[in-house]
Amino acid sequence: MSDLPFIADARYPRGYPELDEGKWFQWRSVPMIELSALDTYQFVKSMLPHSAQTILEVGCGNGYLSLELARDGHTVIGIDLSADILEVAERSKTTHPHTPGFGSLRYINTDVNTWQAPDASVDAVIFNRSLHHLSELQQTLVNVKRLLKGGGSIICQDYAYDRFDEQTACWLYQMQRLLFLSGRYDADPASLPDEAASIEALRTAWLKRASEHHLNRYEEMVSALQGTFHEHFFAWAPYLFVYIGNGIRHAPPEQERGLLTFLKRMEQYLVDHGAIQAVGFRFVGSV
């Protein structure tokens, strides 16, 4: 294990290759942080005005996004149901001194549906890979709408697990298998002698894990967003490169960066041309 506590700071990135946090972990290496977490921050920043805003992040997790927005001068509140993950957020917040122009930042261990906050008190609400976990999806969005000022924004980046069809599973399998055969991957995805059977087993296991965690489906999330807010922006986002990239092993840093960059760009290209389904999306709306 790492000899340092986990710090989630996209501006001062440190990789944690020895932490076993699953395939969606964004902090295994500096290239992964730059291509995933830092890219998310840059997207959110591009959707916010340059003037200081009051921002709420729902399901802020380790807090890296809230921290970067506070560094931009915004007043930020990050809330999450997990007290343990908020310890990481607080530790990350205090690791480096406040940069010039730092706004304000506080983390609260609470549920947005029971949090007592004034109506029309925030300019923007952010959901970063948290919407698919909400057990009360529609009610949560109604509560968020109440918290937003007139013209306020909702910015969402999320995971559409149920769009993982056969073609998408095939591409994921191909990339993992090629990396394994080249000695750069931690596990062989060929779980069965037959390629078609291995691909189907991969897809079945994927959908089973999502079902066991009771994740919201893509149509449920988008319908709730579009039914509650005025849509201003929608885009498919590469997502699987993180899942594939976290299995890469024994690659020098620059080679890992090249592999991750290729995987991300190729995923976006295939999505844009309809060859595979996107399992990530971005939505921006307003009240």
WOTA-V149781 format. One record per residue. RES is the residue in one letter. SS is DSSP state (2 for helix, 1 for strand, 0 for the rest). OMEGA is omega in whole degrees, -180 to 180 (* if undefined). D_LAST is the distance of its C-alpha to the last C-alpha in Angstrom with 1 decimal. Layout:
res,ss,omega,d_last
RES,SS,OMEGA,D_LAST
RES,SS,OMEGA,D_LAST
This chain:
res,ss,omega,d_last
M,0,178,45.7
S,0,180,44.3
D,0,177,46.1
L,0,175,42.9
P,0,-180,39.9
F,0,177,36.9
I,0,180,34.8
A,0,-177,31.4
D,0,-176,31.1
A,0,-179,30.1
R,0,176,31.5
Y,0,-169,34.8
P,0,174,35.1
R,0,179,37.8
G,0,179,38.5
Y,0,-175,39.5
P,0,-176,41.5
E,0,178,43.3
L,0,179,40.3
D,0,-176,40.1
E,0,176,36.3
G,0,-173,36.0
K,0,-178,35.1
W,0,-179,31.4
F,0,-176,32.6
Q,0,-170,31.3
W,0,-178,33.9
R,0,-178,37.2
S,0,179,38.0
V,2,177,36.9
P,2,178,36.3
M,2,179,34.0
I,2,-177,32.0
E,2,-176,31.7
L,2,-177,30.7
S,0,-176,28.3
A,2,-179,26.9
L,2,178,27.2
D,2,177,25.7
T,2,178,22.6
Y,2,-179,22.3
Q,2,176,22.9
F,2,-179,20.1
V,2,180,17.5
K,2,-179,19.1
S,2,-178,18.8
M,0,-180,15.0
L,0,174,14.8
P,0,179,16.0
H,0,180,19.6
S,0,-178,19.2
A,0,-179,19.1
Q,0,169,15.8
T,1,-170,15.4
I,1,174,14.7
L,1,172,15.0
E,1,-179,16.6
V,1,-175,16.9
G,0,-172,20.4
C,0,177,21.6
G,0,-177,25.1
N,0,168,27.7
G,0,-174,25.3
Y,2,-177,26.1
L,2,177,22.6
S,2,180,21.7
L,2,-180,25.1
E,2,180,24.7
L,2,175,21.4
A,2,177,23.3
R,2,178,26.1
D,0,177,23.9
G,0,-180,23.5
H,0,171,20.1
T,1,-169,20.0
V,1,173,19.4
I,1,176,19.6
G,1,180,20.6
I,1,180,21.0
D,1,-180,23.1
L,0,-176,25.3
S,0,176,28.3
A,2,-179,30.4
D,2,-178,32.7
I,2,177,30.1
L,2,173,28.9
E,2,176,32.5
V,2,180,32.2
A,2,180,29.1
E,2,179,31.0
R,2,179,34.1
S,2,-179,32.3
K,2,-174,30.8
T,2,-176,34.2
T,2,180,36.2
H,0,179,35.7
P,0,177,35.6
H,0,178,32.4
T,0,177,32.2
P,0,-180,32.2
G,0,178,28.8
F,0,179,27.6
G,0,174,24.7
S,1,-176,24.6
L,1,171,24.2
R,1,180,24.7
Y,1,-178,24.7
I,1,176,24.4
N,1,-176,25.9
T,0,175,23.6
D,0,-178,21.4
V,0,-179,17.6
N,0,178,18.1
T,0,-179,20.8
W,0,-179,19.9
Q,0,179,20.1
A,0,-179,17.5
P,0,174,16.2
D,0,176,12.8
A,0,-175,10.5
S,0,-179,13.1
V,1,-180,11.8
D,1,-177,10.3
A,1,174,10.1
V,1,-177,11.0
I,1,169,13.7
F,1,179,15.5
N,1,180,18.7
R,0,179,20.9
S,0,-175,20.0
L,2,-177,17.8
H,2,179,21.0
H,2,-171,22.6
L,0,179,20.3
S,0,179,22.4
E,0,-171,19.6
L,2,-176,16.9
Q,2,-180,14.9
Q,2,179,15.4
T,2,180,14.4
L,2,175,11.0
V,2,179,10.5
N,2,178,12.0
V,2,178,9.9
K,2,178,6.6
R,2,-177,9.1
L,2,-175,10.2
L,1,173,7.3
K,1,176,7.8
G,1,-177,6.3
G,1,-180,5.4
G,1,-173,5.9
S,1,167,6.8
I,1,-179,8.2
I,1,-173,11.7
C,1,168,14.1
Q,1,-174,17.8
D,1,-167,19.7
Y,1,-179,22.9
A,0,-171,23.6
Y,2,-172,27.1
D,2,175,27.9
R,2,-178,27.9
F,0,-176,31.1
D,0,-175,33.5
E,2,-180,37.3
Q,2,179,37.0
T,2,177,34.6
A,2,180,36.9
C,2,179,39.8
W,2,178,38.4
L,2,180,37.7
Y,2,-179,41.2
Q,2,-179,42.8
M,2,179,41.3
Q,2,-178,42.3
R,2,178,45.7
L,2,178,46.5
L,2,179,45.6
F,2,-178,47.7
L,2,177,50.7
S,0,179,50.5
G,0,-176,50.8
R,0,-177,47.3
Y,1,-172,45.6
D,0,-176,45.9
A,0,179,46.2
D,0,180,47.5
P,0,179,44.9
A,0,-177,47.8
S,0,-180,48.2
L,0,-177,50.4
P,0,-178,53.2
D,0,-178,51.4
E,2,-179,48.5
A,2,179,46.7
A,2,178,47.1
S,2,179,45.8
I,2,180,42.7
E,2,177,42.1
A,2,178,42.8
L,2,-179,40.3
R,2,179,37.6
T,2,179,38.6
A,2,178,38.5
W,2,-177,35.0
L,2,178,33.6
K,2,179,35.7
R,2,-179,34.3
A,2,180,30.7
S,2,180,31.6
E,2,179,33.5
H,0,176,30.4
H,0,-179,28.3
L,0,176,25.6
N,0,179,22.6
R,0,-177,23.2
Y,2,-177,21.3
E,2,177,20.4
E,2,-178,19.2
M,2,-177,16.8
V,2,178,15.5
S,2,180,15.3
A,2,179,13.3
L,2,-178,10.8
Q,2,179,10.7
G,2,-177,10.8
T,2,-175,7.8
F,0,173,5.3
H,1,-177,6.2
E,1,177,9.3
H,1,-176,10.7
F,1,173,13.6
F,1,177,15.9
A,1,171,19.4
W,1,-177,22.3
A,0,175,23.6
P,0,-173,27.3
Y,0,-175,27.7
L,2,180,31.3
F,2,176,33.0
V,2,-179,32.2
Y,2,178,33.8
I,2,-174,36.8
G,2,-179,37.2
N,0,175,37.6
G,0,-179,40.8
I,1,180,42.4
R,0,172,45.5
H,0,178,48.4
A,0,174,46.7
P,0,-175,47.2
P,2,-178,44.0
E,2,176,44.0
Q,2,177,44.7
E,2,178,41.9
R,2,179,39.5
G,2,179,40.8
L,2,-179,40.5
L,2,179,36.9
T,2,177,36.0
F,2,-179,37.7
L,2,-179,36.1
K,2,-179,32.5
R,2,-180,33.2
M,2,177,35.1
E,2,180,32.4
Q,2,180,29.8
Y,2,-178,32.5
L,2,176,33.3
V,2,-178,29.7
D,2,-178,29.1
H,0,174,32.3
G,0,-179,31.8
A,0,175,34.7
I,0,178,32.8
Q,0,173,29.5
A,0,173,26.8
V,0,173,26.1
G,1,178,23.4
F,1,178,20.0
R,1,-178,17.1
F,1,174,13.5
V,1,179,10.7
G,1,180,7.1
S,1,177,3.8
V,0,*,0.0
